[in-house]
Amino acid sequence: MKEIDSTFNQTIAINQAGALHRMLIDDRFIFWLRVFHSLMPHVDILYNQLQKQTMDPVELSKAIFRFEENILKERQNIDNIFETSQNHLTKKRRHDDTIETRKIAAKEVCDIFIVNVKERFDYKNHLNASHLFLSTKFPMYENNFPIDHFNKTIEAYPSLDVTKLKTELQLFYKRTDLRDINSTVNLLKFIIENNLTLIFSESYKLLKIISTIPMTTAEAERSFSTLKRIKTFLRNSMTEDRLTALAMLSIEKRMINNIPNFNEEVINRFAEKKERRIDLTYKHVPEI
């Protein structure tokens, strides 16, 4: 802070640095920083485990059990977290901000973590459906039909024709040309493009369900998913075209990144507009 005072002349920079410095020595901020520093790594580990393509209900249950176990350990360790942040205690403190209230609040945060993860993954039988269409396992499934995954899938979606679906899947596993299709979406496209929707009617229904419902709905909350950005965009009624355009760019950024020379095209279109105070487009006149 002293170095900033002696180096910078701008009042804004000094004030902002002062505010950050006060935050970094605030015992309440340091306490909650330590709490979430101990909890968030467990969230990240669970998130990465759930992104595995081979995740099944058994593995999911084990991952959630380990997550709950580790959060409970951190809950029991709240007293130690407080002791490590005692060196930063400030004299001024609100009457409702005591040692005990902080400990209680931190333990409530741990309880919320556990309750939410239980509620979120209470229903997980639909995970089995995705395993029926893992093309890398088709050779193994040809000789050893995945009956456990199949039964759980029927349990989750009882409206499917059991006999017809099993016959279709057995045919799927025998066909070598389907073993190179690396996702359920591509498999669904293959059925549609080859006019096989009636022949594989039950598989077609199931593939549509799998392609629509996310298999694992976990996400580390450091960045918003496209779905959340779309929902936020729809909830907010923005009348400004500029803000609407920026929201659209943010939502569809993956598609935009695939457009060649997108930035140059935007600049050229901007330069070609007539409502400009200055001319941005010039003709090249060859030297005589």
KEGUKOL-259373 format. One record per residue (C-alpha): residue number from 1; residue in three letters; x, y, z. Coordinates in steps of 0.05 Angstrom, whole numbers, m for minus. Layout:
! KEGUKOL-259373
r pos = NUM&code = ALA&x = X&y = Y&z = Z .
...
! end
This chain:
! KEGUKOL-259373
r pos = 1&code = MET&x = 0&y = 0&z = 0 .
r pos = 2&code = LYS&x = 57&y = 47&z = 17 .
r pos = 3&code = GLU&x = 89&y = 31&z = m51 .
r pos = 4&code = ILE&x = 24&y = 49&z = m87 .
r pos = 5&code = ASP&x = 18&y = 115&z = m48 .
r pos = 6&code = SER&x = 89&y = 134&z = m69 .
r pos = 7&code = THR&x = 84&y = 109&z = m141 .
r pos = 8&code = PHE&x = 14&y = 129&z = m164 .
r pos = 9&code = ASN&x = m13&y = 199&z = m168 .
r pos = 10&code = GLN&x = m84&y = 181&z = m188 .
r pos = 11&code = THR&x = m134&y = 187&z = m131 .
r pos = 12&code = ILE&x = m179&y = 132&z = m160 .
r pos = 13&code = ALA&x = m123&y = 81&z = m162 .
r pos = 14&code = ILE&x = m101&y = 97&z = m91 .
r pos = 15&code = ASN&x = m173&y = 93&z = m65 .
r pos = 16&code = GLN&x = m186&y = 26&z = m99 .
r pos = 17&code = ALA&x = m120&y = m2&z = m73 .
r pos = 18&code = GLY&x = m139&y = 22&z = m3 .
r pos = 19&code = ALA&x = m206&y = m13&z = m8 .
r pos = 20&code = LEU&x = m173&y = m78&z = m30 .
r pos = 21&code = HIS&x = m122&y = m72&z = 26 .
r pos = 22&code = ARG&x = m177&y = m63&z = 79 .
r pos = 23&code = MET&x = m213&y = m124&z = 51 .
r pos = 24&code = LEU&x = m151&y = m167&z = 54 .
r pos = 25&code = ILE&x = m140&y = m151&z = 128 .
r pos = 26&code = ASP&x = m213&y = m158&z = 147 .
r pos = 27&code = ASP&x = m222&y = m219&z = 192 .
r pos = 28&code = ARG&x = m292&y = m233&z = 166 .
r pos = 29&code = PHE&x = m269&y = m234&z = 94 .
r pos = 30&code = ILE&x = m209&y = m278&z = 111 .
r pos = 31&code = PHE&x = m252&y = m327&z = 150 .
r pos = 32&code = TRP&x = m301&y = m338&z = 92 .
r pos = 33&code = LEU&x = m243&y = m340&z = 42 .
r pos = 34&code = ARG&x = m213&y = m397&z = 82 .
r pos = 35&code = VAL&x = m280&y = m433&z = 87 .
r pos = 36&code = PHE&x = m292&y = m433&z = 12 .
r pos = 37&code = HIS&x = m219&y = m447&z = m2 .
r pos = 38&code = SER&x = m228&y = m513&z = 35 .
r pos = 39&code = LEU&x = m296&y = m530&z = 4 .
r pos = 40&code = MET&x = m289&y = m511&z = m70 .
r pos = 41&code = PRO&x = m234&y = m562&z = m88 .
r pos = 42&code = HIS&x = m283&y = m618&z = m70 .
r pos = 43&code = VAL&x = m335&y = m586&z = m116 .
r pos = 44&code = ASP&x = m285&y = m584&z = m173 .
r pos = 45&code = ILE&x = m265&y = m657&z = m162 .
r pos = 46&code = LEU&x = m338&y = m679&z = m164 .
r pos = 47&code = TYR&x = m350&y = m636&z = m226 .
r pos = 48&code = ASN&x = m292&y = m668&z = m263 .
r pos = 49&code = GLN&x = m314&y = m738&z = m243 .
r pos = 50&code = LEU&x = m384&y = m726&z = m270 .
r pos = 51&code = GLN&x = m358&y = m704&z = m338 .
r pos = 52&code = LYS&x = m332&y = m774&z = m352 .
r pos = 53&code = GLN&x = m367&y = m806&z = m411 .
r pos = 54&code = THR&x = m366&y = m874&z = m376 .
r pos = 55&code = MET&x = m400&y = m848&z = m313 .
r pos = 56&code = ASP&x = m453&y = m898&z = m289 .
r pos = 57&code = PRO&x = m501&y = m897&z = m230 .
r pos = 58&code = VAL&x = m455&y = m939&z = m187 .
r pos = 59&code = GLU&x = m395&y = m893&z = m198 .
r pos = 60&code = LEU&x = m441&y = m833&z = m189 .
r pos = 61&code = SER&x = m465&y = m858&z = m122 .
r pos = 62&code = LYS&x = m393&y = m870&z = m99 .
r pos = 63&code = ALA&x = m371&y = m801&z = m123 .
r pos = 64&code = ILE&x = m429&y = m767&z = m86 .
r pos = 65&code = PHE&x = m415&y = m808&z = m23 .
r pos = 66&code = ARG&x = m342&y = m788&z = m24 .
r pos = 67&code = PHE&x = m362&y = m715&z = m35 .
r pos = 68&code = GLU&x = m410&y = m716&z = 24 .
r pos = 69&code = GLU&x = m357&y = m750&z = 67 .
r pos = 70&code = ASN&x = m305&y = m697&z = 51 .
r pos = 71&code = ILE&x = m353&y = m639&z = 62 .
r pos = 72&code = LEU&x = m371&y = m669&z = 130 .
r pos = 73&code = LYS&x = m296&y = m671&z = 147 .
r pos = 74&code = GLU&x = m290&y = m598&z = 128 .
r pos = 75&code = ARG&x = m351&y = m583&z = 170 .
r pos = 76&code = GLN&x = m317&y = m614&z = 231 .
r pos = 77&code = ASN&x = m255&y = m574&z = 214 .
r pos = 78&code = ILE&x = m290&y = m506&z = 219 .
r pos = 79&code = ASP&x = m260&y = m492&z = 288 .
r pos = 80&code = ASN&x = m190&y = m500&z = 260 .
r pos = 81&code = ILE&x = m207&y = m452&z = 203 .
r pos = 82&code = PHE&x = m228&y = m400&z = 253 .
r pos = 83&code = GLU&x = m164&y = m408&z = 293 .
r pos = 84&code = THR&x = m121&y = m396&z = 232 .
r pos = 85&code = SER&x = m158&y = m331&z = 217 .
r pos = 86&code = GLN&x = m155&y = m305&z = 289 .
r pos = 87&code = ASN&x = m91&y = m268&z = 274 .
r pos = 88&code = HIS&x = m131&y = m220&z = 230 .
r pos = 89&code = LEU&x = m185&y = m202&z = 281 .
r pos = 90&code = THR&x = m207&y = m130&z = 276 .
r pos = 91&code = LYS&x = m230&y = m88&z = 334 .
r pos = 92&code = LYS&x = m294&y = m63&z = 301 .
r pos = 93&code = ARG&x = m347&y = m116&z = 293 .
r pos = 94&code = ARG&x = m423&y = m119&z = 288 .
r pos = 95&code = HIS&x = m458&y = m144&z = 350 .
r pos = 96&code = ASP&x = m489&y = m202&z = 309 .
r pos = 97&code = ASP&x = m421&y = m221&z = 279 .
r pos = 98&code = THR&x = m390&y = m265&z = 333 .
r pos = 99&code = ILE&x = m344&y = m325&z = 333 .
r pos = 100&code = GLU&x = m404&y = m372&z = 344 .
r pos = 101&code = THR&x = m448&y = m341&z = 291 .
r pos = 102&code = ARG&x = m393&y = m348&z = 239 .
r pos = 103&code = LYS&x = m381&y = m421&z = 258 .
r pos = 104&code = ILE&x = m456&y = m436&z = 254 .
r pos = 105&code = ALA&x = m462&y = m401&z = 187 .
r pos = 106&code = ALA&x = m402&y = m439&z = 159 .
r pos = 107&code = LYS&x = m431&y = m505&z = 182 .
r pos = 108&code = GLU&x = m498&y = m486&z = 149 .
r pos = 109&code = VAL&x = m460&y = m474&z = 84 .
r pos = 110&code = CYS&x = m431&y = m545&z = 88 .
r pos = 111&code = ASP&x = m501&y = m573&z = 101 .
r pos = 112&code = ILE&x = m528&y = m535&z = 40 .
r pos = 113&code = PHE&x = m473&y = m566&z = m3 .
r pos = 114&code = ILE&x = m493&y = m636&z = 20 .
r pos = 115&code = VAL&x = m569&y = m627&z = 14 .
r pos = 116&code = ASN&x = m564&y = m595&z = m55 .
r pos = 117&code = VAL&x = m520&y = m650&z = m84 .
r pos = 118&code = LYS&x = m567&y = m703&z = m56 .
r pos = 119&code = GLU&x = m628&y = m669&z = m86 .
r pos = 120&code = ARG&x = m594&y = m657&z = m153 .
r pos = 121&code = PHE&x = m574&y = m729&z = m164 .
r pos = 122&code = ASP&x = m631&y = m764&z = m128 .
r pos = 123&code = TYR&x = m656&y = m790&z = m196 .
r pos = 124&code = LYS&x = m599&y = m821&z = m236 .
r pos = 125&code = ASN&x = m629&y = m882&z = m272 .
r pos = 126&code = HIS&x = m629&y = m843&z = m337 .
r pos = 127&code = LEU&x = m553&y = m848&z = m337 .
r pos = 128&code = ASN&x = m560&y = m921&z = m357 .
r pos = 129&code = ALA&x = m593&y = m903&z = m423 .
r pos = 130&code = SER&x = m530&y = m868&z = m448 .
r pos = 131&code = HIS&x = m489&y = m931&z = m436 .
r pos = 132&code = LEU&x = m531&y = m971&z = m484 .
r pos = 133&code = PHE&x = m506&y = m927&z = m541 .
r pos = 134&code = LEU&x = m431&y = m923&z = m525 .
r pos = 135&code = SER&x = m403&y = m942&z = m593 .
r pos = 136&code = THR&x = m335&y = m960&z = m563 .
r pos = 137&code = LYS&x = m370&y = m1017&z = m525 .
r pos = 138&code = PHE&x = m411&y = m1044&z = m583 .
r pos = 139&code = PRO&x = m361&y = m1102&z = m596 .
r pos = 140&code = MET&x = m366&y = m1123&z = m523 .
r pos = 141&code = TYR&x = m442&y = m1114&z = m522 .
r pos = 142&code = GLU&x = m449&y = m1158&z = m584 .
r pos = 143&code = ASN&x = m426&y = m1219&z = m543 .
r pos = 144&code = ASN&x = m449&y = m1195&z = m475 .
r pos = 145&code = PHE&x = m514&y = m1155&z = m477 .
r pos = 146&code = PRO&x = m515&y = m1099&z = m423 .
r pos = 147&code = ILE&x = m576&y = m1127&z = m388 .
r pos = 148&code = ASP&x = m566&y = m1086&z = m324 .
r pos = 149&code = HIS&x = m564&y = m1019&z = m361 .
r pos = 150&code = PHE&x = m622&y = m1043&z = m404 .
r pos = 151&code = ASN&x = m667&y = m1061&z = m345 .
r pos = 152&code = LYS&x = m652&y = m995&z = m309 .
r pos = 153&code = THR&x = m668&y = m957&z = m374 .
r pos = 154&code = ILE&x = m735&y = m992&z = m380 .
r pos = 155&code = GLU&x = m747&y = m976&z = m306 .
r pos = 156&code = ALA&x = m734&y = m902&z = m321 .
r pos = 157&code = TYR&x = m775&y = m901&z = m386 .
r pos = 158&code = PRO&x = m830&y = m954&z = m379 .
r pos = 159&code = SER&x = m867&y = m929&z = m441 .
r pos = 160&code = LEU&x = m815&y = m961&z = m487 .
r pos = 161&code = ASP&x = m830&y = m1027&z = m522 .
r pos = 162&code = VAL&x = m782&y = m1074&z = m485 .
r pos = 163&code = THR&x = m778&y = m1130&z = m536 .
r pos = 164&code = LYS&x = m771&y = m1085&z = m596 .
r pos = 165&code = LEU&x = m718&y = m1041&z = m562 .
r pos = 166&code = LYS&x = m676&y = m1102&z = m543 .
r pos = 167&code = THR&x = m680&y = m1129&z = m615 .
r pos = 168&code = GLU&x = m660&y = m1062&z = m643 .
r pos = 169&code = LEU&x = m601&y = m1055&z = m595 .
r pos = 170&code = GLN&x = m576&y = m1125&z = m612 .
r pos = 171&code = LEU&x = m577&y = m1105&z = m685 .
r pos = 172&code = PHE&x = m540&y = m1041&z = m668 .
r pos = 173&code = TYR&x = m485&y = m1079&z = m633 .
r pos = 174&code = LYS&x = m475&y = m1126&z = m693 .
r pos = 175&code = ARG&x = m467&y = m1071&z = m745 .
r pos = 176&code = THR&x = m394&y = m1052&z = m753 .
r pos = 177&code = ASP&x = m410&y = m987&z = m790 .
r pos = 178&code = LEU&x = m441&y = m958&z = m726 .
r pos = 179&code = ARG&x = m379&y = m969&z = m684 .
r pos = 180&code = ASP&x = m345&y = m907&z = m711 .
r pos = 181&code = ILE&x = m402&y = m860&z = m691 .
r pos = 182&code = ASN&x = m375&y = m826&z = m629 .
r pos = 183&code = SER&x = m437&y = m794&z = m597 .
r pos = 184&code = THR&x = m511&y = m804&z = m587 .
r pos = 185&code = VAL&x = m526&y = m741&z = m626 .
r pos = 186&code = ASN&x = m487&y = m767&z = m686 .
r pos = 187&code = LEU&x = m521&y = m834&z = m679 .
r pos = 188&code = LEU&x = m589&y = m799&z = m679 .
r pos = 189&code = LYS&x = m568&y = m760&z = m742 .
r pos = 190&code = PHE&x = m548&y = m825&z = m776 .
r pos = 191&code = ILE&x = m616&y = m856&z = m763 .
r pos = 192&code = ILE&x = m653&y = m795&z = m789 .
r pos = 193&code = GLU&x = m608&y = m784&z = m851 .
r pos = 194&code = ASN&x = m614&y = m858&z = m871 .
r pos = 195&code = ASN&x = m690&y = m860&z = m862 .
r pos = 196&code = LEU&x = m686&y = m912&z = m806 .
r pos = 197&code = THR&x = m734&y = m878&z = m757 .
r pos = 198&code = LEU&x = m788&y = m930&z = m768 .
r pos = 199&code = ILE&x = m742&y = m991&z = m767 .
r pos = 200&code = PHE&x = m707&y = m967&z = m703 .
r pos = 201&code = SER&x = m768&y = m933&z = m674 .
r pos = 202&code = GLU&x = m754&y = m948&z = m600 .
r pos = 203&code = SER&x = m680&y = m932&z = m606 .
r pos = 204&code = TYR&x = m699&y = m868&z = m642 .
r pos = 205&code = LYS&x = m745&y = m847&z = m584 .
r pos = 206&code = LEU&x = m692&y = m864&z = m532 .
r pos = 207&code = LEU&x = m637&y = m827&z = m570 .
r pos = 208&code = LYS&x = m680&y = m765&z = m574 .
r pos = 209&code = ILE&x = m690&y = m768&z = m499 .
r pos = 210&code = ILE&x = m616&y = m777&z = m486 .
r pos = 211&code = SER&x = m597&y = m721&z = m533 .
r pos = 212&code = THR&x = m647&y = m674&z = m498 .
r pos = 213&code = ILE&x = m636&y = m690&z = m425 .
r pos = 214&code = PRO&x = m566&y = m677&z = m398 .
r pos = 215&code = MET&x = m535&y = m739&z = m368 .
r pos = 216&code = THR&x = m499&y = m701&z = m313 .
r pos = 217&code = THR&x = m523&y = m632&z = m293 .
r pos = 218&code = ALA&x = m463&y = m611&z = m252 .
r pos = 219&code = GLU&x = m424&y = m549&z = m265 .
r pos = 220&code = ALA&x = m371&y = m510&z = m226 .
r pos = 221&code = GLU&x = m404&y = m443&z = m215 .
r pos = 222&code = ARG&x = m346&y = m401&z = m238 .
r pos = 223&code = SER&x = m376&y = m390&z = m306 .
r pos = 224&code = PHE&x = m448&y = m393&z = m331 .
r pos = 225&code = SER&x = m470&y = m448&z = m379 .
r pos = 226&code = THR&x = m502&y = m430&z = m445 .
r pos = 227&code = LEU&x = m570&y = m452&z = m418 .
r pos = 228&code = LYS&x = m564&y = m405&z = m359 .
r pos = 229&code = ARG&x = m543&y = m347&z = m404 .
r pos = 230&code = ILE&x = m603&y = m360&z = m449 .
r pos = 231&code = LYS&x = m651&y = m362&z = m389 .
r pos = 232&code = THR&x = m622&y = m297&z = m361 .
r pos = 233&code = PHE&x = m627&y = m266&z = m430 .
r pos = 234&code = LEU&x = m701&y = m286&z = m436 .
r pos = 235&code = ARG&x = m718&y = m262&z = m366 .
r pos = 236&code = ASN&x = m688&y = m193&z = m377 .
r pos = 237&code = SER&x = m728&y = m148&z = m423 .
r pos = 238&code = MET&x = m675&y = m105&z = m456 .
r pos = 239&code = THR&x = m699&y = m51&z = m504 .
r pos = 240&code = GLU&x = m630&y = m31&z = m527 .
r pos = 241&code = ASP&x = m609&y = m65&z = m592 .
r pos = 242&code = ARG&x = m536&y = m60&z = m572 .
r pos = 243&code = LEU&x = m545&y = m99&z = m507 .
r pos = 244&code = THR&x = m588&y = m151&z = m543 .
r pos = 245&code = ALA&x = m534&y = m160&z = m596 .
r pos = 246&code = LEU&x = m479&y = m167&z = m542 .
r pos = 247&code = ALA&x = m521&y = m219&z = m505 .
r pos = 248&code = MET&x = m530&y = m258&z = m570 .
r pos = 249&code = LEU&x = m455&y = m255&z = m583 .
r pos = 250&code = SER&x = m441&y = m282&z = m513 .
r pos = 251&code = ILE&x = m492&y = m339&z = m519 .
r pos = 252&code = GLU&x = m470&y = m360&z = m588 .
r pos = 253&code = LYS&x = m395&y = m349&z = m580 .
r pos = 254&code = ARG&x = m377&y = m420&z = m601 .
r pos = 255&code = MET&x = m412&y = m412&z = m667 .
r pos = 256&code = ILE&x = m381&y = m343&z = m677 .
r pos = 257&code = ASN&x = m311&y = m370&z = m664 .
r pos = 258&code = ASN&x = m321&y = m418&z = m723 .
r pos = 259&code = ILE&x = m338&y = m361&z = m771 .
r pos = 260&code = PRO&x = m275&y = m345&z = m811 .
r pos = 261&code = ASN&x = m253&y = m271&z = m809 .
r pos = 262&code = PHE&x = m312&y = m253&z = m765 .
r pos = 263&code = ASN&x = m277&y = m192&z = m734 .
r pos = 264&code = GLU&x = m255&y = m166&z = m802 .
r pos = 265&code = GLU&x = m326&y = m174&z = m829 .
r pos = 266&code = VAL&x = m354&y = m134&z = m770 .
r pos = 267&code = ILE&x = m303&y = m79&z = m780 .
r pos = 268&code = ASN&x = m317&y = m75&z = m854 .
r pos = 269&code = ARG&x = m392&y = m72&z = m844 .
r pos = 270&code = PHE&x = m383&y = m17&z = m792 .
r pos = 271&code = ALA&x = m337&y = 22&z = m839 .
r pos = 272&code = GLU&x = m387&y = 16&z = m897 .
r pos = 273&code = LYS&x = m444&y = 47&z = m858 .
r pos = 274&code = LYS&x = m464&y = 116&z = m883 .
r pos = 275&code = GLU&x = m481&y = 146&z = m815 .
r pos = 276&code = ARG&x = m408&y = 160&z = m799 .
r pos = 277&code = ARG&x = m377&y = 225&z = m777 .
r pos = 278&code = ILE&x = m314&y = 208&z = m814 .
r pos = 279&code = ASP&x = m298&y = 167&z = m876 .
r pos = 280&code = LEU&x = m267&y = 100&z = m858 .
r pos = 281&code = THR&x = m264&y = 71&z = m929 .
r pos = 282&code = TYR&x = m213&y = 98&z = m977 .
r pos = 283&code = LYS&x = m198&y = 83&z = m1049 .
r pos = 284&code = HIS&x = m128&y = 63&z = m1068 .
r pos = 285&code = VAL&x = m101&y = 112&z = m1120 .
r pos = 286&code = PRO&x = m41&y = 84&z = m1158 .
r pos = 287&code = GLU&x = 19&y = 129&z = m1164 .
r pos = 288&code = ILE&x = 31&y = 160&z = m1232 .
! end
